[in-house]
Amino acid sequence: MEIIITESQFVYLLESLEKMKKEYLKRKLGIDFTGNIEQITSTYDIPMKFDRNIPTEMINRYLNKFGPMYLFELDGKKYLYLDVGDHEKFIDEDGIIYIDNEIPEKLGINKFGLTFSNIIDLYFKEGDF
């Protein structure tokens, strides 16, 4: 049997799937990053708290080499996230760098085979500010 759907029906199905994923993460893990992820494309986008502990030159190198970073808050602390290809890098506002899966483990997403990049894809949409 073959079912033909329209483009609008397909978009509706994708949106429904996205909502279900968010609800699942919220129910099971207490994770909700709705409106809590900001794209960083320039050192001027980074809160001043980071300036004390992270050199501007280092941020520029990361941005130029790997593309945008993402800013989010977790347990009252702000973090920068960067996907560097073979691993994920997190830098907190105190300048501490996490590369050994500590943040995904803290969130509990690693148990489901998810990376923080999956969370970015789910909660951050280009143009949402």
N, C-alpha and C positions, 0 to 999 in steps of 0.2 A: 504494500500500500504506500502511496506517495502523498505527502501533504505539502501543499504549496502555501507559503505565507508571504504576506506583503512586507515591504521594507519597514513600514511603521510597526507591524506586529513583531518583527525581528528586533527592532529597537526596544520595544516594550519588554520582550523576553530578556534581553540583555540587562535592562534597568532593573527588572524584577530579580534576576540572579544576583546582581550587585547588592541590592537591598537585603537579600537573604544572607549573603556572605557577611555583610556588616552586622546584621542581627545576630548571627551565629557567634561572631567574635565578641560581640557585646555581652551576649548571654553566657557563653562558656568561659571567656577570659576577662571580661570586664573592660575590653578595649574599645574605645571610641575616639578616633582621631578626627572626627568631623569638624572642619574649620580650624584644626590645630596644626596643620602642616603648611609651611610657607616655603616657596621656592626662593633660593638664593642664587643670584647670577652675578652679584658684584659684592665687593667687600663693604660697600656702603649699605647693603641690605642687612648686614649682621649687627645684632644688638651690641651696644658698647660694653656690656659685661664681658664679652669675649676678647675685647681689645687688650685687656690686662694680661692675658695668659697665652694668646695665640698671635704670632706675628702676622701682619697683613700680607707679607711676601709669601708666607706659607699658604694662606687662603687663596691668594692669586694663582699660585702654582697649581693647587688642586682644581680650581675652577677652570683654568686654561687647559689642563691635561685631561680631566675627567668629566667636565661639564658641570651642570648645576648641582648645588648642594641643597639640602632641605633642612629647615629649622622646625623643631617640634619641642613640646614640653612633656616631660614625664616625671611624675612625682615631685612637681614643683621646681624642677631643674630643666634648663634649656639645653638642647643637644643639636649639633650639626650632624647631618648624615650625608655620606658620600659613597656611592657605588663605584669601587675602583676596578671592577671587572672580576677578578678572582676572589675577592672578599669585600665585605662591607666595613666601612670605617665610621665610627661615631666619635665626636669630640664634645665633651661637656663644657659648660661655661667656665669651669675651673681649669680648662686646658688639658684634662685627662683624656687620653685617646684609648678607645675600646676597639679592638679588631678581632678578638677571640670569641665572638658570638655572645658576649655578655648581655647585650641589650635584647636581642631576640629571646634569649633564655629568660631574662627578667620578665618579658612580656608573655612568655609561654608559647609564642608562635612557632618556635623551632620544633615543638612536638608534632605539629601538623605539617611539617615540611615547608613552612613558609619562611621567606626572608623579609627583611624590612622593605626591600624593593617591592614586594607584593603588596605591602601595606600602603606604600606610596601610590602604586597603581590604583588601588582601591579607593583611597581617600583624597588624593590630590588630582584635580583636573585642571589642565592648563586654562588660564583665564579666570579661575576662581580666586578671588582675593578676599 
